[in-house]
Amino acid sequence: MKILIVDDDPAVVDFFVQVTETLDVDTPDTADSGEEATARVVNSQYDLITLDIRMPGASGLDILSMVRNMCPHAVIALISGQFPDDISEETAHCADVMLEKPVKLNVLTSLIESARSISSELDKVKALDSFNQKRIA
């Protein structure tokens, strides 16, 4: 499972990375800005993406719809210490969940485990693709 953590707070990133390690998940990619996150999703597909809303430069809200389009099957969690009141319904629908900081350990663990389950099930569906299996053989 491939994870991208986007947050400009090193303590948050460290906490998230430590939780992934305890769950035996590959070390996640990280980005401390919306611009860096954009570059990462252009080059990789992710199963779980956490996006901080408030960052210098491009915020998580600024890049959310692009991230959703580039990684349509990823679980996307918007994370913030304070959510703005003016998040449009269209923008909110691009995210799967909105979590308040500080994110509790049990909530983060559940998010990662759920994303892992979704990723595993999607892999099973892709394995049913007999058309591509015949082309490869």
Secondary structure as UniProt FT lines:
FT   STRAND          3..6
FT   HELIX           10..22
FT   TURN            23..24
FT   STRAND          29..31
FT   HELIX           34..43
FT   STRAND          48..52
FT   HELIX           60..70
FT   TURN            72..73
FT   STRAND          75..80
FT   TURN            85..86
FT   HELIX           89..94
FT   STRAND          97..100
FT   HELIX           105..127
FT   HELIX           130..136
//
